[in-house]
Amino acid sequence: MKRVRLIIGGRVQGVGFRYFVKQNALKYDVKGFVKNTPGGNVEVDAEGEMANLDRFLEKCRQGPPQSEVDSFQIHDVPVYGYTRFRIRHCEDY
C-alpha cells in the first residue's frame, strides 16, 4: 500500500478533470479524493496497491481529452486508510 499527493497544473479546471480522476480511481481500486484548488490546480490524494496506483497516476498525467497538463508534482505521504474515493467540492477547501 502506498499513498501520494498530487498537484496537477495546466488546463485542469472546467474540463471534467475531477470526474475523470474519480472514474480512473474506481477502475484501479484507488482510494482518496480529488479537488480543485483556489489557485487553479487540481489536488489528488490517492492510495492503493503499487501496481494499481502506478496505472492510476499515468491516467492522471494524461488527463481527459479537453485538458492540458502542464505540471505534475508527486509527494509521498504516509498511508491514511481511505475507504473510498470522492470528489471534494469548494466548501471542502
C-alpha positions as CSV (number, residue, x, y, z in Angstrom):
1,M,0.0,0.0,0.0
2,K,1.2,3.5,-0.9
3,R,-0.2,7.0,-0.7
4,V,0.7,10.1,-2.8
5,R,-0.5,13.6,-3.0
6,L,-0.5,15.2,-6.5
7,I,-0.7,18.8,-7.6
8,I,-1.7,18.9,-11.2
9,G,-1.5,22.2,-13.1
10,G,-2.5,23.4,-16.6
11,R,-5.9,23.5,-18.1
12,V,-7.4,21.2,-15.5
13,Q,-10.5,23.0,-14.2
14,G,-13.7,23.2,-16.1
15,V,-12.8,20.3,-18.3
16,G,-14.2,17.3,-16.3
17,F,-10.8,16.5,-14.7
18,R,-12.1,15.6,-11.3
19,Y,-14.7,13.2,-12.7
20,F,-12.0,11.7,-15.0
21,V,-9.8,11.1,-12.0
22,K,-12.7,9.6,-9.9
23,Q,-13.6,7.2,-12.8
24,N,-10.0,6.0,-13.0
25,A,-9.7,5.7,-9.2
26,L,-12.7,3.4,-9.3
27,K,-11.2,1.4,-12.2
28,Y,-7.9,0.9,-10.5
29,D,-9.2,0.5,-6.9
30,V,-7.6,3.6,-5.6
31,K,-9.0,5.4,-2.6
32,G,-8.8,9.1,-1.5
33,F,-10.0,12.3,-3.0
34,V,-9.7,14.9,-5.8
35,K,-10.5,18.6,-5.6
36,N,-10.0,21.9,-7.4
37,T,-7.7,24.3,-5.6
38,P,-8.3,28.1,-5.4
39,G,-5.1,28.6,-7.4
40,G,-6.5,26.8,-10.5
41,N,-4.8,23.4,-10.0
42,V,-6.2,20.0,-9.1
43,E,-5.1,18.2,-6.0
44,V,-5.3,14.4,-5.7
45,D,-4.8,12.4,-2.6
46,A,-4.6,8.8,-3.5
47,E,-3.6,5.5,-2.0
48,G,-3.7,1.9,-3.3
49,E,-1.6,-1.1,-4.2
50,M,1.6,0.0,-6.0
51,A,0.7,-1.5,-9.5
52,N,-2.8,-0.1,-9.5
53,L,-1.5,3.3,-8.2
54,D,1.1,3.4,-11.0
55,R,-1.6,2.9,-13.6
56,F,-3.8,5.5,-12.0
57,L,-1.0,8.0,-11.9
58,E,-0.3,7.6,-15.6
59,K,-4.0,8.3,-16.4
60,C,-3.8,11.4,-14.2
61,R,-0.7,12.6,-16.1
62,Q,-2.7,12.3,-19.3
63,G,-6.0,13.8,-18.1
64,P,-9.2,13.8,-20.1
65,P,-9.1,14.9,-23.8
66,Q,-10.2,18.5,-23.1
67,S,-7.4,19.1,-20.5
68,E,-3.8,20.1,-20.9
69,V,-1.5,19.0,-18.0
70,D,1.5,21.4,-17.8
71,S,2.8,20.4,-14.3
72,F,2.6,17.2,-12.3
73,Q,4.0,17.1,-8.8
74,I,4.0,13.9,-6.7
75,H,4.6,13.8,-3.0
76,D,4.8,10.6,-0.9
77,V,2.8,10.9,2.2
78,P,2.0,8.4,5.0
79,V,-0.8,5.9,4.3
80,Y,-4.1,7.1,5.7
81,G,-6.5,4.2,5.2
82,Y,-9.2,5.7,2.9
83,T,-12.2,3.5,2.3
84,R,-13.5,5.2,-0.8
85,F,-12.7,7.8,-3.5
86,R,-14.6,11.0,-3.6
87,I,-14.7,14.4,-5.3
88,R,-14.3,17.2,-2.8
89,H,-16.1,20.5,-3.6
90,C,-15.3,24.2,-2.9
91,E,-16.8,24.1,0.6
92,D,-14.3,21.4,1.5
93,Y,-11.2,23.6,1.0
